[in-house]
């Protein structure tokens, strides 16, 4: 079973200096991700970046992931 800490680490590996918080029960997760890579991107593009960071883990190991993706400026507001 995937832990929130594992999911956090997997997301962080895909971003240079992201701030990542993950909560969940092993099947359903909620993540708040703040990253410079999100600047100028739509919500869909931001989610695609996270899915790309997770790769095949999203298909096999993570059942459901709800995300709040923010730029540093959005997180500071």
Secondary structure, DSSP 8 states (H G I E B T S, - for coil): ---HHHHHHHHHHTSSS-EEEEEESSSEEEEEEE-GGGTT--HHHHHHHHHHHHTTHHHHT-SEEEEEEE-HHHHH-
